[in-house]
């Protein structure tokens, strides 16, 4: 029983991370500018640096992009 629960939780976590990775690419291209306009000329290193946070916090960032909130 515990193995089944652990498997379900790991699958759910994997799906969450996969959605975050898929969200990252369009977010970097267009969405991040809707939240912070100062990022348009940011170096590539900054885009790599925010990858883990974007993947982990994609639901919050998606809401902000849809609202067009500035930070």
PQR file of N, CA, C, O and H, with PARSE charges and radii, in Angstrom:
ATOM      1  N   UNK A   1       0.811  -1.200   0.000 -0.4000 1.5000
ATOM      2  CA  UNK A   1       0.000   0.000   0.000 -0.0000 2.0000
ATOM      3  C   UNK A   1       0.857   1.266   0.000  0.5500 1.7000
ATOM      4  O   UNK A   1       0.569   2.211  -0.735 -0.5500 1.4000
ATOM      5  N   UNK A   2       1.895   1.287   0.813 -0.4000 1.5000
ATOM      6  CA  UNK A   2       2.772   2.452   0.876 -0.0000 2.0000
ATOM      7  C   UNK A   2       3.494   2.648  -0.457  0.5500 1.7000
ATOM      8  O   UNK A   2       3.720   3.779  -0.887 -0.5500 1.4000
ATOM      9  H   UNK A   2       2.129   0.520   1.410  0.4000 1.0000
ATOM     10  N   UNK A   3       3.854   1.537  -1.109 -0.4000 1.5000
ATOM     11  CA  UNK A   3       4.535   1.636  -2.401 -0.0000 2.0000
ATOM     12  C   UNK A   3       3.632   2.285  -3.446  0.5500 1.7000
ATOM     13  O   UNK A   3       4.095   3.059  -4.284 -0.5500 1.4000
ATOM     14  H   UNK A   3       3.671   0.618  -0.760  0.4000 1.0000
ATOM     15  N   UNK A   4       2.352   1.966  -3.390 -0.4000 1.5000
ATOM     16  CA  UNK A   4       1.394   2.543  -4.344 -0.0000 2.0000
ATOM     17  C   UNK A   4       1.270   4.049  -4.119  0.5500 1.7000
ATOM     18  O   UNK A   4       1.267   4.827  -5.074 -0.5500 1.4000
ATOM     19  H   UNK A   4       1.976   1.337  -2.709  0.4000 1.0000
ATOM     20  N   UNK A   5       1.167   4.451  -2.865 -0.4000 1.5000
ATOM     21  CA  UNK A   5       1.062   5.877  -2.546 -0.0000 2.0000
ATOM     22  C   UNK A   5       2.332   6.607  -2.971  0.5500 1.7000
ATOM     23  O   UNK A   5       2.264   7.688  -3.557 -0.5500 1.4000
ATOM     24  H   UNK A   5       1.170   3.820  -2.090  0.4000 1.0000
ATOM     25  N   UNK A   6       3.489   6.017  -2.678 -0.4000 1.5000
ATOM     26  CA  UNK A   6       4.755   6.635  -3.072 -0.0000 2.0000
ATOM     27  C   UNK A   6       4.860   6.750  -4.586  0.5500 1.7000
ATOM     28  O   UNK A   6       5.334   7.763  -5.100 -0.5500 1.4000
ATOM     29  H   UNK A   6       3.545   5.139  -2.202  0.4000 1.0000
ATOM     30  N   UNK A   7       4.425   5.727  -5.297 -0.4000 1.5000
ATOM     31  CA  UNK A   7       4.455   5.753  -6.761 -0.0000 2.0000
ATOM     32  C   UNK A   7       3.549   6.848  -7.304  0.5500 1.7000
ATOM     33  O   UNK A   7       3.930   7.578  -8.219 -0.5500 1.4000
ATOM     34  H   UNK A   7       4.040   4.904  -4.879  0.4000 1.0000
ATOM     35  N   UNK A   8       2.360   6.962  -6.747 -0.4000 1.5000
ATOM     36  CA  UNK A   8       1.420   7.998  -7.194 -0.0000 2.0000
ATOM     37  C   UNK A   8       1.993   9.388  -6.931  0.5500 1.7000
ATOM     38  O   UNK A   8       1.901  10.268  -7.787 -0.5500 1.4000
ATOM     39  H   UNK A   8       2.050   6.369  -6.004  0.4000 1.0000
ATOM     40  N   UNK A   9       2.582   9.590  -5.758 -0.4000 1.5000
ATOM     41  CA  UNK A   9       3.171  10.890  -5.439 -0.0000 2.0000
ATOM     42  C   UNK A   9       4.339  11.222  -6.360  0.5500 1.7000
ATOM     43  O   UNK A   9       4.478  12.365  -6.795 -0.5500 1.4000
ATOM     44  H   UNK A   9       2.657   8.875  -5.062  0.4000 1.0000
ATOM     45  N   UNK A  10       5.176  10.239  -6.658 -0.4000 1.5000
ATOM     46  CA  UNK A  10       6.308  10.484  -7.560 -0.0000 2.0000
ATOM     47  C   UNK A  10       5.848  10.771  -8.985  0.5500 1.7000
ATOM     48  O   UNK A  10       6.438  11.605  -9.673 -0.5500 1.4000
ATOM     49  H   UNK A  10       5.063   9.310  -6.305  0.4000 1.0000
ATOM     50  N   UNK A  11       4.815  10.094  -9.422 -0.4000 1.5000
ATOM     51  CA  UNK A  11       4.269  10.368 -10.759 -0.0000 2.0000
ATOM     52  C   UNK A  11       3.687  11.782 -10.798  0.5500 1.7000
ATOM     53  O   UNK A  11       3.896  12.515 -11.765 -0.5500 1.4000
ATOM     54  H   UNK A  11       4.337   9.417  -8.864  0.4000 1.0000
ATOM     55  N   UNK A  12       2.961  12.163  -9.755 -0.4000 1.5000
ATOM     56  CA  UNK A  12       2.388  13.515  -9.695 -0.0000 2.0000
ATOM     57  C   UNK A  12       3.489  14.572  -9.680  0.5500 1.7000
ATOM     58  O   UNK A  12       3.374  15.598 -10.350 -0.5500 1.4000
ATOM     59  H   UNK A  12       2.791  11.568  -8.969  0.4000 1.0000
ATOM     60  N   UNK A  13       4.546  14.328  -8.923 -0.4000 1.5000
ATOM     61  CA  UNK A  13       5.674  15.259  -8.887 -0.0000 2.0000
ATOM     62  C   UNK A  13       6.350  15.352 -10.250  0.5500 1.7000
ATOM     63  O   UNK A  13       6.723  16.440 -10.688 -0.5500 1.4000
ATOM     64  H   UNK A  13       4.639  13.495  -8.379  0.4000 1.0000
ATOM     65  N   UNK A  14       6.504  14.226 -10.910 -0.4000 1.5000
ATOM     66  CA  UNK A  14       7.100  14.216 -12.244 -0.0000 2.0000
ATOM     67  C   UNK A  14       6.266  14.991 -13.252  0.5500 1.7000
ATOM     68  O   UNK A  14       6.810  15.716 -14.085 -0.5500 1.4000
ATOM     69  H   UNK A  14       6.201  13.343 -10.554  0.4000 1.0000
ATOM     70  N   UNK A  15       4.958  14.844 -13.180 -0.4000 1.5000
ATOM     71  CA  UNK A  15       4.066  15.584 -14.081 -0.0000 2.0000
ATOM     72  C   UNK A  15       4.155  17.083 -13.792  0.5500 1.7000
ATOM     73  O   UNK A  15       4.190  17.894 -14.718 -0.5500 1.4000
ATOM     74  H   UNK A  15       4.516  14.255 -12.503  0.4000 1.0000
ATOM     75  N   UNK A  16       4.192  17.450 -12.519 -0.4000 1.5000
ATOM     76  CA  UNK A  16       4.311  18.852 -12.121 -0.0000 2.0000
ATOM     77  C   UNK A  16       5.601  19.460 -12.672  0.5500 1.7000
ATOM     78  O   UNK A  16       5.589  20.565 -13.214 -0.5500 1.4000
ATOM     79  H   UNK A  16       4.163  16.792 -11.766  0.4000 1.0000
ATOM     80  N   UNK A  17       6.704  18.742 -12.531 -0.4000 1.5000
ATOM     81  CA  UNK A  17       7.990  19.227 -13.029 -0.0000 2.0000
ATOM     82  C   UNK A  17       7.989  19.296 -14.548  0.5500 1.7000
ATOM     83  O   UNK A  17       8.522  20.246 -15.122 -0.5500 1.4000
ATOM     84  H   UNK A  17       6.714  17.844 -12.090  0.4000 1.0000
ATOM     85  N   UNK A  18       7.407  18.316 -15.201 -0.4000 1.5000
ATOM     86  CA  UNK A  18       7.332  18.323 -16.665 -0.0000 2.0000
ATOM     87  C   UNK A  18       6.526  19.522 -17.170  0.5500 1.7000
ATOM     88  O   UNK A  18       6.921  20.169 -18.140 -0.5500 1.4000
ATOM     89  H   UNK A  18       6.975  17.544 -14.735  0.4000 1.0000
ATOM     90  N   UNK A  19       5.415  19.816 -16.527 -0.4000 1.5000
ATOM     91  CA  UNK A  19       4.629  20.992 -16.905 -0.0000 2.0000
ATOM     92  C   UNK A  19       5.452  22.261 -16.687  0.5500 1.7000
ATOM     93  O   UNK A  19       5.397  23.184 -17.500 -0.5500 1.4000
ATOM     94  H   UNK A  19       5.094  19.291 -15.739  0.4000 1.0000
ATOM     95  N   UNK A  20       6.208  22.309 -15.602 -0.4000 1.5000
ATOM     96  CA  UNK A  20       7.064  23.465 -15.331 -0.0000 2.0000
ATOM     97  C   UNK A  20       8.133  23.653 -16.389  0.5500 1.7000
ATOM     98  O   UNK A  20       8.424  24.783 -16.783 -0.5500 1.4000
ATOM     99  H   UNK A  20       6.253  21.559 -14.942  0.4000 1.0000
ATOM    100  N   UNK A  21       8.721  22.561 -16.853 -0.4000 1.5000
ATOM    101  CA  UNK A  21       9.741  22.645 -17.900 -0.0000 2.0000
ATOM    102  C   UNK A  21       9.125  23.121 -19.208  0.5500 1.7000
ATOM    103  O   UNK A  21       9.707  23.950 -19.907 -0.5500 1.4000
ATOM    104  H   UNK A  21       8.485  21.644 -16.533  0.4000 1.0000
ATOM    105  N   UNK A  22       7.958  22.602 -19.537 -0.4000 1.5000
ATOM    106  CA  UNK A  22       7.269  23.032 -20.761 -0.0000 2.0000
ATOM    107  C   UNK A  22       6.868  24.507 -20.645  0.5500 1.7000
ATOM    108  O   UNK A  22       6.941  25.241 -21.631 -0.5500 1.4000
ATOM    109  H   UNK A  22       7.485  21.928 -18.969  0.4000 1.0000
ATOM    110  N   UNK A  23       6.451  24.946 -19.467 -0.4000 1.5000
ATOM    111  CA  UNK A  23       6.068  26.340 -19.238 -0.0000 2.0000
ATOM    112  C   UNK A  23       7.257  27.283 -19.363  0.5500 1.7000
ATOM    113  O   UNK A  23       7.091  28.424 -19.794 -0.5500 1.4000
ATOM    114  H   UNK A  23       6.392  24.350 -18.666  0.4000 1.0000
ATOM    115  N   UNK A  24       8.436  26.836 -19.000 -0.4000 1.5000
ATOM    116  CA  UNK A  24       9.630  27.683 -18.953 -0.0000 2.0000
ATOM    117  C   UNK A  24       9.942  28.339 -20.298  0.5500 1.7000
ATOM    118  O   UNK A  24      10.242  29.533 -20.344 -0.5500 1.4000
ATOM    119  H   UNK A  24       8.571  25.909 -18.649  0.4000 1.0000
ATOM    120  N   UNK A  25       9.877  27.586 -21.380 -0.4000 1.5000
ATOM    121  CA  UNK A  25      10.329  28.107 -22.672 -0.0000 2.0000
ATOM    122  C   UNK A  25       9.465  29.253 -23.198  0.5500 1.7000
ATOM    123  O   UNK A  25      10.022  30.285 -23.574 -0.5500 1.4000
ATOM    124  H   UNK A  25       9.634  26.616 -21.343  0.4000 1.0000
ATOM    125  N   UNK A  26       8.144  29.132 -23.246 -0.4000 1.5000
ATOM    126  CA  UNK A  26       7.368  30.308 -23.670 -0.0000 2.0000
ATOM    127  C   UNK A  26       7.423  31.447 -22.647  0.5500 1.7000
ATOM    128  O   UNK A  26       7.311  32.618 -23.009 -0.5500 1.4000
ATOM    129  H   UNK A  26       7.692  28.293 -22.941  0.4000 1.0000
ATOM    130  N   UNK A  27       7.595  31.098 -21.374 -0.4000 1.5000
ATOM    131  CA  UNK A  27       7.704  32.130 -20.344 -0.0000 2.0000
ATOM    132  C   UNK A  27       8.946  32.974 -20.564  0.5500 1.7000
ATOM    133  O   UNK A  27       8.890  34.197 -20.437 -0.5500 1.4000
ATOM    134  H   UNK A  27       7.686  30.147 -21.080  0.4000 1.0000
ATOM    135  N   UNK A  28      10.059  32.346 -20.890 -0.4000 1.5000
ATOM    136  CA  UNK A  28      11.295  33.089 -21.122 -0.0000 2.0000
ATOM    137  C   UNK A  28      11.187  33.932 -22.391  0.5500 1.7000
ATOM    138  O   UNK A  28      11.686  35.056 -22.428 -0.5500 1.4000
ATOM    139  H   UNK A  28      10.104  31.353 -20.994  0.4000 1.0000
ATOM    140  N   UNK A  29      10.545  33.405 -23.420 -0.4000 1.5000
ATOM    141  CA  UNK A  29      10.417  34.148 -24.682 -0.0000 2.0000
ATOM    142  C   UNK A  29       9.545  35.388 -24.527  0.5500 1.7000
ATOM    143  O   UNK A  29       9.925  36.465 -24.987 -0.5500 1.4000
ATOM    144  H   UNK A  29      10.139  32.492 -23.390  0.4000 1.0000
ATOM    145  N   UNK A  30       8.385  35.259 -23.890 -0.4000 1.5000
ATOM    146  CA  UNK A  30       7.420  36.360 -23.862 -0.0000 2.0000
ATOM    147  C   UNK A  30       6.925  36.734 -22.471  0.5500 1.7000
ATOM    148  O   UNK A  30       6.812  37.915 -22.143 -0.5500 1.4000
ATOM    149  H   UNK A  30       8.076  34.384 -23.517  0.4000 1.0000
ATOM    150  N   UNK A  31       6.635  35.740 -21.667 -0.4000 1.5000
ATOM    151  CA  UNK A  31       5.928  35.980 -20.415 -0.0000 2.0000
ATOM    152  C   UNK A  31       6.687  36.766 -19.376  0.5500 1.7000
ATOM    153  O   UNK A  31       6.094  37.560 -18.645 -0.5500 1.4000
ATOM    154  H   UNK A  31       6.727  34.780 -21.934  0.4000 1.0000
ATOM    155  N   UNK A  32       7.986  36.564 -19.294 -0.4000 1.5000
ATOM    156  CA  UNK A  32       8.756  37.233 -18.252 -0.0000 2.0000
ATOM    157  C   UNK A  32       8.736  38.749 -18.451  0.5500 1.7000
ATOM    158  O   UNK A  32       8.853  39.496 -17.480 -0.5500 1.4000
ATOM    159  H   UNK A  32       8.468  35.919 -19.888  0.4000 1.0000
ATOM    160  N   UNK A  33       8.594  39.203 -19.667 -0.4000 1.5000
ATOM    161  CA  UNK A  33       8.525  40.650 -19.937 -0.0000 2.0000
ATOM    162  C   UNK A  33       7.231  41.261 -19.411  0.5500 1.7000
ATOM    163  O   UNK A  33       7.188  42.449 -19.090 -0.5500 1.4000
ATOM    164  H   UNK A  33       8.499  38.596 -20.456  0.4000 1.0000
ATOM    165  N   UNK A  34       6.184  40.456 -19.323 -0.4000 1.5000
ATOM    166  CA  UNK A  34       4.918  40.964 -18.790 -0.0000 2.0000
ATOM    167  C   UNK A  34       5.001  41.185 -17.283  0.5500 1.7000
ATOM    168  O   UNK A  34       4.279  42.013 -16.728 -0.5500 1.4000
ATOM    169  H   UNK A  34       6.219  39.491 -19.584  0.4000 1.0000
ATOM    170  N   UNK A  35       5.880  40.443 -16.631 -0.4000 1.5000
ATOM    171  CA  UNK A  35       6.046  40.571 -15.186 -0.0000 2.0000
ATOM    172  C   UNK A  35       7.109  41.616 -14.858  0.5500 1.7000
ATOM    173  O   UNK A  35       6.929  42.421 -13.944 -0.5500 1.4000
ATOM    174  H   UNK A  35       6.467  39.770 -17.082  0.4000 1.0000
ATOM    175  N   UNK A  36       8.214  41.604 -15.599 -0.4000 1.5000
ATOM    176  CA  UNK A  36       9.314  42.536 -15.347 -0.0000 2.0000
ATOM    177  C   UNK A  36       9.887  42.994 -16.684  0.5500 1.7000
ATOM    178  O   UNK A  36      10.546  42.219 -17.378 -0.5500 1.4000
ATOM    179  H   UNK A  36       8.360  40.949 -16.341  0.4000 1.0000
ATOM    180  N   UNK A  37       9.639  44.240 -17.041 -0.4000 1.5000
ATOM    181  CA  UNK A  37      10.068  44.751 -18.338 -0.0000 2.0000
ATOM    182  C   UNK A  37      11.581  44.923 -18.443  0.5500 1.7000
ATOM    183  O   UNK A  37      12.107  45.014 -19.552 -0.5500 1.4000
ATOM    184  H   UNK A  37       9.104  44.869 -16.477  0.4000 1.0000
ATOM    185  N   UNK A  38      12.280  44.968 -17.337 -0.4000 1.5000
ATOM    186  CA  UNK A  38      13.722  45.155 -17.343 -0.0000 2.0000
ATOM    187  C   UNK A  38      14.504  43.930 -17.771  0.5500 1.7000
ATOM    188  O   UNK A  38      15.731  43.981 -17.845 -0.5500 1.4000
ATOM    189  H   UNK A  38      11.852  44.894 -16.436  0.4000 1.0000
ATOM    190  N   UNK A  39      13.829  42.839 -18.051 -0.4000 1.5000
ATOM    191  CA  UNK A  39      14.504  41.584 -18.376 -0.0000 2.0000
ATOM    192  C   UNK A  39      14.766  41.436 -19.873  0.5500 1.7000
ATOM    193  O   UNK A  39      15.452  40.500 -20.283 -0.5500 1.4000
ATOM    194  H   UNK A  39      12.832  42.797 -17.991  0.4000 1.0000
ATOM    195  N   UNK A  40      14.239  42.333 -20.690 -0.4000 1.5000
ATOM    196  CA  UNK A  40      14.325  42.112 -22.129 -0.0000 2.0000
ATOM    197  C   UNK A  40      15.757  42.066 -22.649  0.5500 1.7000
ATOM    198  O   UNK A  40      16.024  41.380 -23.636 -0.5500 1.4000
ATOM    199  H   UNK A  40      13.682  43.093 -20.357  0.4000 1.0000
ATOM    200  N   UNK A  41      16.673  42.768 -22.020 -0.4000 1.5000
ATOM    201  CA  UNK A  41      18.072  42.742 -22.453 -0.0000 2.0000
ATOM    202  C   UNK A  41      18.960  41.960 -21.491  0.5500 1.7000
ATOM    203  O   UNK A  41      20.172  42.169 -21.453 -0.5500 1.4000
ATOM    204  H   UNK A  41      16.457  43.325 -21.218  0.4000 1.0000
ATOM    205  N   UNK A  42      18.369  41.075 -20.727 -0.4000 1.5000
ATOM    206  CA  UNK A  42      19.122  40.300 -19.740 -0.0000 2.0000
ATOM    207  C   UNK A  42      20.013  39.270 -20.433  0.5500 1.7000
ATOM    208  O   UNK A  42      19.655  38.747 -21.489 -0.5500 1.4000
ATOM    209  H   UNK A  42      17.384  40.906 -20.758  0.4000 1.0000
ATOM    210  N   UNK A  43      21.168  38.981 -19.843 -0.4000 1.5000
ATOM    211  CA  UNK A  43      22.061  37.976 -20.442 -0.0000 2.0000
ATOM    212  C   UNK A  43      21.485  36.568 -20.336  0.5500 1.7000
ATOM    213  O   UNK A  43      20.570  36.309 -19.554 -0.5500 1.4000
ATOM    214  H   UNK A  43      21.459  39.406 -18.986  0.4000 1.0000
ATOM    215  N   UNK A  44      22.031  35.681 -21.125 -0.4000 1.5000
ATOM    216  CA  UNK A  44      21.583  34.285 -21.154 -0.0000 2.0000
ATOM    217  C   UNK A  44      21.746  33.633 -19.782  0.5500 1.7000
ATOM    218  O   UNK A  44      20.934  32.793 -19.393 -0.5500 1.4000
ATOM    219  H   UNK A  44      22.775  35.891 -21.760  0.4000 1.0000
ATOM    220  N   UNK A  45      22.795  34.019 -19.045 -0.4000 1.5000
ATOM    221  CA  UNK A  45      23.041  33.440 -17.729 -0.0000 2.0000
ATOM    222  C   UNK A  45      21.851  33.664 -16.792  0.5500 1.7000
ATOM    223  O   UNK A  45      21.506  32.782 -16.006 -0.5500 1.4000
ATOM    224  H   UNK A  45      23.454  34.702 -19.361  0.4000 1.0000
ATOM    225  N   UNK A  46      21.227  34.833 -16.875 -0.4000 1.5000
ATOM    226  CA  UNK A  46      20.070  35.116 -16.022 -0.0000 2.0000
ATOM    227  C   UNK A  46      18.922  34.177 -16.356  0.5500 1.7000
ATOM    228  O   UNK A  46      18.207  33.718 -15.465 -0.5500 1.4000
ATOM    229  H   UNK A  46      21.507  35.550 -17.514  0.4000 1.0000
ATOM    230  N   UNK A  47      18.746  33.894 -17.642 -0.4000 1.5000
ATOM    231  CA  UNK A  47      17.664  33.001 -18.048 -0.0000 2.0000
ATOM    232  C   UNK A  47      17.907  31.582 -17.542  0.5500 1.7000
ATOM    233  O   UNK A  47      16.966  30.874 -17.183 -0.5500 1.4000
ATOM    234  H   UNK A  47      19.327  34.267 -18.366  0.4000 1.0000
ATOM    235  N   UNK A  48      19.164  31.174 -17.517 -0.4000 1.5000
ATOM    236  CA  UNK A  48      19.505  29.854 -16.972 -0.0000 2.0000
ATOM    237  C   UNK A  48      19.339  29.858 -15.452  0.5500 1.7000
ATOM    238  O   UNK A  48      18.914  28.865 -14.860 -0.5500 1.4000
ATOM    239  H   UNK A  48      19.929  31.749 -17.809  0.4000 1.0000
ATOM    240  N   UNK A  49      19.675  30.969 -14.842 -0.4000 1.5000
ATOM    241  CA  UNK A  49      19.613  31.084 -13.389 -0.0000 2.0000
ATOM    242  C   UNK A  49      18.184  30.993 -12.856  0.5500 1.7000
ATOM    243  O   UNK A  49      17.968  30.449 -11.774 -0.5500 1.4000
ATOM    244  H   UNK A  49      20.021  31.775 -15.322  0.4000 1.0000
ATOM    245  N   UNK A  50      17.211  31.514 -13.594 -0.4000 1.5000
ATOM    246  CA  UNK A  50      15.833  31.476 -13.099 -0.0000 2.0000
ATOM    247  C   UNK A  50      15.096  30.193 -13.486  0.5500 1.7000
ATOM    248  O   UNK A  50      13.928  30.028 -13.135 -0.5500 1.4000
ATOM    249  H   UNK A  50      17.387  31.956 -14.473  0.4000 1.0000
ATOM    250  N   UNK A  51      15.755  29.289 -14.197 -0.4000 1.5000
ATOM    251  CA  UNK A  51      15.119  28.037 -14.617 -0.0000 2.0000
ATOM    252  C   UNK A  51      14.535  27.240 -13.449  0.5500 1.7000
ATOM    253  O   UNK A  51      13.360  26.878 -13.508 -0.5500 1.4000
ATOM    254  H   UNK A  51      16.704  29.423 -14.482  0.4000 1.0000
ATOM    255  N   UNK A  52      15.305  26.947 -12.383 -0.4000 1.5000
ATOM    256  CA  UNK A  52      14.730  26.128 -11.298 -0.0000 2.0000
ATOM    257  C   UNK A  52      13.528  26.788 -10.622  0.5500 1.7000
ATOM    258  O   UNK A  52      12.547  26.118 -10.300 -0.5500 1.4000
ATOM    259  H   UNK A  52      16.260  27.241 -12.335  0.4000 1.0000
ATOM    260  N   UNK A  53      13.606  28.088 -10.410 -0.4000 1.5000
ATOM    261  CA  UNK A  53      12.493  28.789  -9.788 -0.0000 2.0000
ATOM    262  C   UNK A  53      11.254  28.812 -10.663  0.5500 1.7000
ATOM    263  O   UNK A  53      10.131  28.695 -10.174 -0.5500 1.4000
ATOM    264  H   UNK A  53      14.402  28.633 -10.672  0.4000 1.0000
ATOM    265  N   UNK A  54      11.470  28.966 -11.966 -0.4000 1.5000
ATOM    266  CA  UNK A  54      10.347  28.969 -12.898 -0.0000 2.0000
ATOM    267  C   UNK A  54       9.671  27.611 -12.932  0.5500 1.7000
ATOM    268  O   UNK A  54       8.443  27.523 -12.948 -0.5500 1.4000
ATOM    269  H   UNK A  54      12.383  29.062 -12.364  0.4000 1.0000
ATOM    270  N   UNK A  55      10.466  26.553 -12.941 -0.4000 1.5000
ATOM    271  CA  UNK A  55       9.903  25.200 -12.966 -0.0000 2.0000
ATOM    272  C   UNK A  55       9.137  24.921 -11.672  0.5500 1.7000
ATOM    273  O   UNK A  55       8.073  24.304 -11.704 -0.5500 1.4000
ATOM    274  H   UNK A  55      11.463  26.624 -12.928  0.4000 1.0000
ATOM    275  N   UNK A  56       9.664  25.365 -10.549 -0.4000 1.5000
ATOM    276  CA  UNK A  56       9.017  25.089  -9.266 -0.0000 2.0000
ATOM    277  C   UNK A  56       7.776  25.948  -9.031  0.5500 1.7000
ATOM    278  O   UNK A  56       6.812  25.490  -8.418 -0.5500 1.4000
ATOM    279  H   UNK A  56      10.529  25.866 -10.522  0.4000 1.0000
ATOM    280  N   UNK A  57       7.796  27.180  -9.510 -0.4000 1.5000
ATOM    281  CA  UNK A  57       6.721  28.123  -9.193 -0.0000 2.0000
ATOM    282  C   UNK A  57       5.854  28.462 -10.399  0.5500 1.7000
ATOM    283  O   UNK A  57       5.258  29.538 -10.442 -0.5500 1.4000
ATOM    284  H   UNK A  57       8.579  27.553 -10.008  0.4000 1.0000
ATOM    285  N   UNK A  58       5.773  27.570 -11.371 -0.4000 1.5000
ATOM    286  CA  UNK A  58       5.058  27.879 -12.605 -0.0000 2.0000
ATOM    287  C   UNK A  58       3.588  28.241 -12.402  0.5500 1.7000
ATOM    288  O   UNK A  58       3.091  29.083 -13.150 -0.5500 1.4000
ATOM    289  H   UNK A  58       6.257  26.696 -11.335  0.4000 1.0000
ATOM    290  N   UNK A  59       2.850  27.664 -11.439 -0.4000 1.5000
ATOM    291  CA  UNK A  59       1.444  28.086 -11.310 -0.0000 2.0000
ATOM    292  C   UNK A  59       1.305  29.563 -10.911  0.5500 1.7000
ATOM    293  O   UNK A  59       0.424  30.265 -11.407 -0.5500 1.4000
ATOM    294  H   UNK A  59       3.253  26.980 -10.830  0.4000 1.0000
ATOM    295  N   UNK A  60       2.169  30.018 -10.024 -0.4000 1.5000
ATOM    296  CA  UNK A  60       2.129  31.416  -9.586 -0.0000 2.0000
ATOM    297  C   UNK A  60       2.516  32.335 -10.737  0.5500 1.7000
ATOM    298  O   UNK A  60       1.870  33.358 -10.963 -0.5500 1.4000
ATOM    299  H   UNK A  60       2.885  29.448  -9.621  0.4000 1.0000
ATOM    300  N   UNK A  61       3.569  31.972 -11.464 -0.4000 1.5000
ATOM    301  CA  UNK A  61       4.012  32.791 -12.588 -0.0000 2.0000
ATOM    302  C   UNK A  61       2.976  32.819 -13.700  0.5500 1.7000
ATOM    303  O   UNK A  61       2.794  33.848 -14.350 -0.5500 1.4000
ATOM    304  H   UNK A  61       4.094  31.141 -11.280  0.4000 1.0000
ATOM    305  N   UNK A  62       2.302  31.712 -13.924 -0.4000 1.5000
ATOM    306  CA  UNK A  62       1.255  31.668 -14.946 -0.0000 2.0000
ATOM    307  C   UNK A  62       0.124  32.637 -14.600  0.5500 1.7000
ATOM    308  O   UNK A  62      -0.386  33.337 -15.475 -0.5500 1.4000
ATOM    309  H   UNK A  62       2.449  30.876 -13.396  0.4000 1.0000
ATOM    310  N   UNK A  63      -0.264  32.677 -13.331 -0.4000 1.5000
ATOM    311  CA  UNK A  63      -1.306  33.617 -12.907 -0.0000 2.0000
ATOM    312  C   UNK A  63      -0.861  35.057 -13.122  0.5500 1.7000
ATOM    313  O   UNK A  63      -1.640  35.891 -13.583 -0.5500 1.4000
ATOM    314  H   UNK A  63       0.150  32.109 -12.621  0.4000 1.0000
ATOM    315  N   UNK A  64       0.401  35.350 -12.784 -0.4000 1.5000
ATOM    316  CA  UNK A  64       0.909  36.711 -12.951 -0.0000 2.0000
ATOM    317  C   UNK A  64       0.981  37.105 -14.419  0.5500 1.7000
ATOM    318  O   UNK A  64       0.679  38.246 -14.769 -0.5500 1.4000
ATOM    319  H   UNK A  64       1.034  34.672 -12.409  0.4000 1.0000
ATOM    320  N   UNK A  65       1.375  36.179 -15.277 -0.4000 1.5000
ATOM    321  CA  UNK A  65       1.454  36.475 -16.707 -0.0000 2.0000
ATOM    322  C   UNK A  65       0.058  36.726 -17.265  0.5500 1.7000
ATOM    323  O   UNK A  65      -0.137  37.640 -18.067 -0.5500 1.4000
ATOM    324  H   UNK A  65       1.620  35.252 -14.993  0.4000 1.0000
ATOM    325  N   UNK A  66      -0.906  35.926 -16.847 -0.4000 1.5000
ATOM    326  CA  UNK A  66      -2.279  36.118 -17.337 -0.0000 2.0000
ATOM    327  C   UNK A  66      -2.859  37.452 -16.892  0.5500 1.7000
ATOM    328  O   UNK A  66      -3.600  38.093 -17.638 -0.5500 1.4000
ATOM    329  H   UNK A  66      -0.748  35.184 -16.196  0.4000 1.0000
ATOM    330  N   UNK A  67      -2.521  37.870 -15.673 -0.4000 1.5000
ATOM    331  CA  UNK A  67      -3.000  39.156 -15.177 -0.0000 2.0000
ATOM    332  C   UNK A  67      -2.184  40.313 -15.743  0.5500 1.7000
ATOM    333  O   UNK A  67      -2.659  41.448 -15.785 -0.5500 1.4000
ATOM    334  H   UNK A  67      -1.919  37.350 -15.068  0.4000 1.0000
ATOM    335  N   UNK A  68      -0.955  40.030 -16.179 -0.4000 1.5000
ATOM    336  CA  UNK A  68      -0.069  41.078 -16.668 -0.0000 2.0000
ATOM    337  C   UNK A  68       0.489  41.928 -15.543  0.5500 1.7000
ATOM    338  O   UNK A  68       0.788  43.106 -15.734 -0.5500 1.4000
ATOM    339  H   UNK A  68      -0.569  39.109 -16.145  0.4000 1.0000
ATOM    340  N   UNK A  69       0.629  41.324 -14.364 -0.4000 1.5000
ATOM    341  CA  UNK A  69       1.122  42.054 -13.195 -0.0000 2.0000
ATOM    342  C   UNK A  69       2.581  42.427 -13.353  0.5500 1.7000
ATOM    343  O   UNK A  69       3.381  41.650 -13.874 -0.5500 1.4000
ATOM    344  H   UNK A  69       0.386  40.366 -14.208  0.4000 1.0000
ATOM    345  N   UNK A  70       2.916  43.610 -12.904 -0.4000 1.5000
ATOM    346  CA  UNK A  70       4.313  44.009 -12.810 -0.0000 2.0000
ATOM    347  C   UNK A  70       4.770  43.750 -11.392  0.5500 1.7000
ATOM    348  O   UNK A  70       3.990  43.877 -10.449 -0.5500 1.4000
ATOM    349  H   UNK A  70       2.266  44.241 -12.482  0.4000 1.0000
ATOM    350  N   UNK A  71       6.030  43.387 -11.239 -0.4000 1.5000
ATOM    351  CA  UNK A  71       6.528  43.050  -9.902 -0.0000 2.0000
ATOM    352  C   UNK A  71       6.664  44.271  -9.024  0.5500 1.7000
ATOM    353  O   UNK A  71       7.071  44.157  -7.868 -0.5500 1.4000
ATOM    354  H   UNK A  71       6.664  43.284 -12.006  0.4000 1.0000
TER
END
